[in-house]
Amino acid sequence: MIELKHLKKQYENATPLQDVNAVINDGDVISIIGPSGTGKSTLIRCINMLERPTGGQIFLDGVDITAPGYDLTKARRRMGMVFQSFNLFGHLTVIENLMLAPMDILKKSRQEAYDTGIALLRRVGLAGREFQYPEQLSGGQKQRVAIARTLAMDPDVILLDEPTSALDPAMVGEVQAVIRDLAKTGKTMLIVTHEMNFARAVCSRVFYMDQGGIYEDGTPEQIFDHPQKELTRRFIRKLKVLEFVIDSRDYDFIGAGAEIDRYCIQNDIAPRVKYRIRLAFEELVQQMLVPVLGQAPIHVILEYAPAEEQAVMTVSYGGERFDPAQGDNELSYMVLKKSVEELSYSYDPAGEAPNAVRVLIRE
């Protein structure tokens, strides 16, 4: 079992990991996903101490491997790392790459290391390639050799840092097939990946990373189908987001309209959808809410999902219960209702902005 407590990693100009806490159980297969720059690779490099954390602790079966004086070779013998760029020794044959560490570190005999290496090459589909050099292999074959080399150390934990990101699309499948097979062996695995379908298929847990830590942790079904947190939901649905906070009657609505136009152009939103977005913003916010709410802030979030080719505008605001359908501006409400696919109002008295109007717009 691996336990992370208040793990932090800080560089001169960035802090990718601010406060990471997690328990990784034996046999967990965890996909680590999230936007670029959120510390995914840094996390697994810290776990095997290739990057020394700035703060916090890492426990491996109850032993603090970040403690001063701890012999890191003990932890690294139990953790294997597969890198993006293979890191094979070019002057050694495939089988020599696999034999080197077991002989040097595990003190296996040459014959034992050779036999193990041949068996592992067969397992990853590279039987007969043992005497070739890395330069004679494709990218996918090199990565499969790198996986076999990691397995040659018989680690308890396998860490994979975007193992398919450096490969041509045609080679991704062969490496994923090997990893999928490994996931069935019961070994603990942490896989940094941008391949969402692969993550869903192979893992038992998903870490979504954002805001300096593990923002959401759950099963594949929870993270991919029913994410609990807003940033996870946006990432999974690949939502493009635009936000406004309107805090006075004198707000620059002309500038907001220009922002909406730029947003639509950048995201290749169809002209008819753009027109309906502008219309919804003008009728709902400018004509119905601002005259009633005055200086009270109105929070507008516009989300566009390219896959569904639809936009959702959520407008939330404080104060007493106020449903625009019950307001005095019947004309604006009628225009709004006819121009959108769905229109709904909700009120949550416990919320910071209890009133919310949701508008769905699609082609």
C-alpha positions as CSV (number, residue, x, y, z in Angstrom):
1,M,0.0,0.0,0.0
2,I,1.2,3.5,-0.8
3,E,-0.1,6.5,1.2
4,L,0.5,10.1,0.3
5,K,0.2,12.7,3.0
6,H,0.2,16.5,2.2
7,L,2.6,15.9,-0.7
8,K,4.0,19.0,-2.2
9,K,6.4,19.7,-5.1
10,Q,7.5,23.3,-5.8
11,Y,9.8,24.6,-8.5
12,E,11.2,28.1,-8.9
13,N,8.3,29.3,-11.1
14,A,5.5,26.8,-10.4
15,T,4.0,24.5,-7.7
16,P,2.4,21.6,-9.6
17,L,1.6,19.7,-6.4
18,Q,0.3,21.7,-3.5
19,D,-1.4,19.3,-1.1
20,V,-1.8,15.7,-2.4
21,N,-3.4,13.1,-0.1
22,A,-4.3,9.6,-1.3
23,V,-4.2,5.9,-0.4
24,I,-3.3,3.6,-3.2
25,N,-4.2,0.0,-2.3
26,D,-2.5,-3.1,-3.4
27,G,-3.9,-4.2,-6.8
28,D,-5.3,-0.8,-7.7
29,V,-5.0,0.1,-11.4
30,I,-5.2,3.9,-11.4
31,S,-5.4,6.2,-14.4
32,I,-4.2,9.7,-13.8
33,I,-5.9,12.2,-16.0
34,G,-6.2,16.0,-16.3
35,P,-5.2,19.1,-18.2
36,S,-1.5,19.6,-19.2
37,G,0.6,21.2,-16.4
38,T,-1.5,19.8,-13.5
39,G,1.3,17.7,-12.0
40,K,0.4,14.2,-13.3
41,S,3.9,13.2,-14.3
42,T,5.4,15.0,-11.3
43,L,3.2,12.9,-9.0
44,I,4.4,9.5,-10.2
45,R,8.0,10.8,-10.4
46,C,7.7,11.9,-6.7
47,I,6.2,8.5,-5.7
48,N,9.4,6.7,-6.9
49,M,11.5,9.6,-5.7
50,L,12.9,10.5,-9.1
51,E,11.7,13.9,-8.0
52,R,12.2,14.6,-4.3
53,P,9.1,16.2,-2.8
54,T,9.3,19.7,-1.4
55,G,7.0,18.7,1.5
56,G,4.8,15.9,2.8
57,Q,5.4,12.2,3.1
58,I,5.2,9.0,1.1
59,F,4.6,5.8,2.9
60,L,5.3,2.4,1.3
61,D,3.7,-0.3,3.4
62,G,3.9,1.9,6.4
63,V,7.5,3.1,5.9
64,D,8.2,6.7,5.2
65,I,10.4,6.7,2.1
66,T,10.9,10.5,2.2
67,A,12.5,10.3,5.7
68,P,16.1,11.5,5.9
69,G,18.6,8.6,5.6
70,Y,16.1,6.2,4.0
71,D,17.8,3.9,1.5
72,L,15.9,4.7,-1.7
73,T,17.1,1.6,-3.5
74,K,14.8,-0.5,-1.3
75,A,11.8,1.4,-2.6
76,R,13.0,1.5,-6.2
77,R,13.4,-2.2,-6.3
78,R,9.7,-2.5,-5.6
79,M,8.6,0.2,-8.1
80,G,9.1,0.0,-11.9
81,M,8.9,3.1,-14.1
82,V,8.0,3.2,-17.8
83,F,8.8,6.5,-19.4
84,Q,7.5,8.3,-22.5
85,S,10.8,8.1,-24.3
86,F,11.6,4.4,-23.7
87,N,15.1,5.2,-22.3
88,L,16.7,2.0,-23.7
89,F,20.4,1.7,-24.0
90,G,21.2,2.0,-27.7
91,H,24.5,0.1,-27.6
92,L,22.9,-2.9,-26.0
93,T,20.7,-5.6,-27.7
94,V,17.1,-6.0,-26.6
95,I,17.9,-8.9,-24.3
96,E,20.9,-7.1,-22.8
97,N,18.6,-4.2,-21.9
98,L,16.4,-6.6,-20.1
99,M,19.2,-8.5,-18.3
100,L,21.3,-5.5,-17.1
101,A,19.3,-4.4,-14.0
102,P,18.3,-7.9,-12.7
103,M,22.0,-8.9,-12.8
104,D,23.4,-5.7,-11.3
105,I,20.7,-5.0,-8.7
106,L,18.9,-8.3,-8.0
107,K,22.2,-10.2,-8.4
108,K,20.6,-12.8,-10.7
109,S,22.9,-15.1,-12.7
110,R,23.3,-14.4,-16.4
111,Q,21.4,-17.5,-17.3
112,E,18.5,-16.7,-15.0
113,A,18.3,-13.1,-16.3
114,Y,18.4,-14.3,-19.9
115,D,15.6,-16.9,-19.3
116,T,13.4,-14.3,-17.6
117,G,14.1,-11.8,-20.4
118,I,13.2,-14.3,-23.1
119,A,9.9,-15.2,-21.3
120,L,9.0,-11.5,-21.0
121,L,9.7,-10.7,-24.6
122,R,7.4,-13.6,-25.5
123,R,4.8,-12.1,-23.2
124,V,4.9,-8.7,-24.9
125,G,4.8,-10.1,-28.4
126,L,8.5,-9.7,-29.3
127,A,9.8,-13.2,-29.4
128,G,12.7,-13.5,-31.8
129,R,13.7,-9.8,-31.4
130,E,16.2,-10.4,-28.5
131,F,19.4,-9.9,-30.5
132,Q,18.2,-6.7,-32.3
133,Y,19.2,-3.3,-31.2
134,P,16.7,-0.5,-30.3
135,E,17.4,1.4,-33.5
136,Q,16.0,-1.6,-35.4
137,L,12.6,-1.4,-33.7
138,S,9.5,0.7,-34.2
139,G,8.4,3.1,-31.5
140,G,5.7,0.7,-30.3
141,Q,8.2,-2.2,-30.2
142,K,10.6,0.0,-28.2
143,Q,8.0,0.8,-25.6
144,R,7.0,-2.9,-25.3
145,V,10.7,-3.7,-24.6
146,A,10.7,-0.9,-22.0
147,I,7.7,-2.5,-20.3
148,A,9.4,-5.9,-20.4
149,R,12.5,-4.4,-18.9
150,T,10.4,-3.0,-16.0
151,L,8.8,-6.4,-15.5
152,A,12.2,-8.1,-15.4
153,M,12.7,-6.5,-11.9
154,D,9.4,-8.1,-10.8
155,P,8.1,-4.8,-9.2
156,D,5.1,-4.6,-6.8
157,V,4.2,-1.3,-8.3
158,I,4.4,-0.2,-12.0
159,L,4.4,3.5,-12.8
160,L,3.7,4.5,-16.5
161,D,4.3,8.1,-17.6
162,E,2.2,8.6,-20.7
163,P,3.5,5.4,-22.3
164,T,1.8,6.0,-25.7
165,S,2.3,9.8,-26.1
166,A,5.5,9.5,-28.1
167,L,4.1,6.9,-30.5
168,D,2.5,7.1,-34.0
169,P,-1.3,6.5,-33.8
170,A,-0.8,3.1,-35.5
171,M,1.5,1.9,-32.7
172,V,-0.6,3.0,-29.8
173,G,-2.9,0.0,-29.8
174,E,-0.1,-2.6,-29.5
175,V,1.3,-0.9,-26.3
176,Q,-2.2,-0.5,-24.8
177,A,-2.8,-4.2,-25.4
178,V,0.3,-5.1,-23.3
179,I,-0.7,-2.7,-20.5
180,R,-4.3,-4.0,-20.6
181,D,-2.9,-7.5,-20.1
182,L,-0.7,-6.3,-17.2
183,A,-3.7,-4.8,-15.5
184,K,-5.2,-8.3,-15.1
185,T,-2.2,-9.6,-13.2
186,G,-3.1,-8.0,-9.8
187,K,0.0,-5.6,-9.8
188,T,-0.5,-2.1,-8.5
189,M,-0.4,0.3,-11.5
190,L,-0.5,4.1,-11.9
191,I,-0.8,5.2,-15.5
192,V,-0.6,8.9,-16.6
193,T,-2.6,9.1,-19.8
194,H,-4.5,11.4,-22.2
195,E,-6.3,8.4,-23.7
196,M,-9.7,8.6,-22.1
197,N,-11.2,5.5,-23.6
198,F,-8.1,3.5,-22.6
199,A,-8.3,4.8,-19.1
200,R,-11.9,3.9,-18.8
201,A,-11.3,0.3,-20.1
202,V,-8.2,-0.6,-18.1
203,C,-8.4,1.0,-14.7
204,S,-10.3,0.4,-11.4
205,R,-9.8,4.0,-10.2
206,V,-9.3,7.4,-11.8
207,F,-7.4,10.4,-10.3
208,Y,-8.5,13.6,-12.0
209,M,-5.8,16.2,-11.2
210,D,-6.3,19.9,-11.1
211,Q,-5.7,22.9,-8.8
212,G,-2.5,21.4,-7.3
213,G,-3.7,18.0,-6.3
214,I,-6.1,15.1,-6.8
215,Y,-9.2,17.1,-7.5
216,E,-11.5,14.1,-7.8
217,D,-10.9,10.4,-7.1
218,G,-13.5,7.8,-8.2
219,T,-14.4,4.8,-10.2
220,P,-14.3,5.0,-14.0
221,E,-18.1,5.1,-14.0
222,Q,-18.2,8.0,-11.6
223,I,-15.4,10.1,-13.2
224,F,-16.4,9.5,-16.8
225,D,-20.2,9.3,-16.5
226,H,-21.2,11.1,-13.3
227,P,-18.4,13.4,-12.2
228,Q,-19.1,15.1,-8.9
229,K,-17.1,18.3,-9.3
230,E,-17.3,21.1,-11.8
231,L,-13.8,21.1,-13.3
232,T,-13.9,17.3,-13.7
233,R,-17.2,17.6,-15.6
234,R,-15.8,20.3,-17.9
235,F,-12.7,18.3,-18.6
236,I,-14.5,15.0,-19.4
237,R,-17.0,16.7,-21.7
238,K,-14.3,18.9,-23.2
239,L,-16.3,22.0,-22.4
240,K,-15.2,25.4,-23.6
241,V,-16.2,27.9,-20.9
242,L,-16.8,31.7,-20.9
243,E,-17.8,33.5,-17.7
244,F,-19.1,37.0,-16.8
245,V,-19.9,38.6,-13.5
246,I,-22.3,41.5,-14.0
247,D,-22.3,43.7,-11.0
248,S,-24.1,46.9,-12.1
249,R,-26.6,48.4,-14.5
250,D,-23.7,50.2,-16.1
251,Y,-21.9,47.0,-17.0
252,D,-20.2,47.0,-20.4
253,F,-22.8,44.8,-22.3
254,I,-21.3,45.9,-25.7
255,G,-18.0,44.5,-24.6
256,A,-19.6,41.3,-23.3
257,G,-21.3,40.8,-26.7
258,A,-17.9,41.2,-28.4
259,E,-16.5,38.6,-26.0
260,I,-19.3,36.2,-26.9
261,D,-18.6,36.7,-30.6
262,R,-14.9,36.0,-30.1
263,Y,-15.7,32.9,-28.0
264,C,-18.0,31.6,-30.8
265,I,-15.4,32.2,-33.5
266,Q,-12.6,30.5,-31.5
267,N,-14.8,27.4,-30.9
268,D,-16.2,27.3,-34.4
269,I,-19.7,27.7,-33.2
270,A,-22.3,27.7,-35.9
271,P,-23.7,31.2,-36.7
272,R,-27.3,30.2,-35.8
273,V,-26.1,29.0,-32.4
274,K,-24.1,32.1,-31.9
275,Y,-27.1,34.3,-32.7
276,R,-29.2,32.4,-30.2
277,I,-26.5,32.7,-27.5
278,R,-26.4,36.5,-28.0
279,L,-30.2,36.6,-28.0
280,A,-30.5,34.6,-24.7
281,F,-27.9,36.8,-23.0
282,E,-29.6,40.0,-24.1
283,E,-33.2,38.9,-23.3
284,L,-32.5,37.1,-20.0
285,V,-29.7,39.1,-18.5
286,Q,-30.1,42.6,-19.9
287,Q,-33.9,42.8,-20.3
288,M,-35.2,40.6,-17.5
289,L,-32.7,40.3,-14.7
290,V,-30.6,43.6,-14.5
291,P,-33.7,45.9,-14.3
292,V,-35.0,43.8,-11.4
293,L,-31.8,43.0,-9.5
294,G,-30.1,46.4,-9.9
295,Q,-26.6,46.2,-8.4
296,A,-26.8,42.6,-7.2
297,P,-24.2,40.4,-9.0
298,I,-25.3,38.1,-11.8
299,H,-23.0,35.2,-12.6
300,V,-23.1,34.0,-16.2
301,I,-21.4,30.8,-17.3
302,L,-21.5,29.8,-21.0
303,E,-20.3,26.2,-21.8
304,Y,-20.0,24.8,-25.3
305,A,-19.6,21.1,-25.9
306,P,-18.2,20.5,-29.4
307,A,-19.1,16.8,-29.4
308,E,-22.8,17.6,-28.9
309,E,-22.6,20.9,-30.8
310,Q,-24.6,22.5,-28.0
311,A,-24.2,25.4,-25.6
312,V,-25.5,25.7,-22.1
313,M,-25.9,29.1,-20.4
314,T,-26.3,29.1,-16.7
315,V,-27.2,32.4,-15.0
316,S,-27.2,32.5,-11.2
317,Y,-28.0,35.3,-8.9
318,G,-28.8,36.1,-5.3
319,G,-31.7,37.7,-3.5
320,E,-35.2,36.4,-2.9
321,R,-36.8,33.8,-5.1
322,F,-37.3,35.3,-8.6
323,D,-38.3,33.2,-11.6
324,P,-38.1,35.3,-14.8
325,A,-41.2,33.5,-16.0
326,Q,-43.1,35.2,-13.3
327,G,-41.7,38.7,-14.0
328,D,-43.3,41.6,-15.8
329,N,-41.4,41.3,-19.0
330,E,-43.6,38.8,-20.8
331,L,-42.3,39.7,-24.3
332,S,-38.6,39.1,-23.5
333,Y,-39.5,35.8,-21.8
334,M,-41.6,34.7,-24.8
335,V,-38.7,35.6,-27.2
336,L,-36.2,33.7,-25.0
337,K,-38.4,30.6,-24.7
338,K,-38.9,30.4,-28.5
339,S,-35.3,30.8,-29.3
340,V,-33.8,28.0,-27.1
341,E,-34.1,24.2,-26.9
342,E,-34.7,24.1,-23.1
343,L,-35.3,26.7,-20.4
344,S,-35.5,25.9,-16.7
345,Y,-35.4,27.7,-13.4
346,S,-34.3,26.4,-10.0
347,Y,-34.1,27.8,-6.5
348,D,-31.8,26.6,-3.7
349,P,-32.3,28.7,-0.5
350,A,-29.1,27.2,0.9
351,G,-26.9,28.3,-2.1
352,E,-24.7,31.3,-2.2
353,A,-26.6,32.4,-5.4
354,P,-29.9,30.6,-4.8
355,N,-31.6,31.5,-8.1
356,A,-30.4,29.8,-11.3
357,V,-31.7,29.8,-14.9
358,R,-30.4,27.2,-17.3
359,V,-30.7,27.6,-21.0
360,L,-29.8,24.9,-23.6
361,I,-29.1,26.0,-27.1
362,R,-28.3,23.7,-30.0
363,E,-28.3,23.8,-33.8
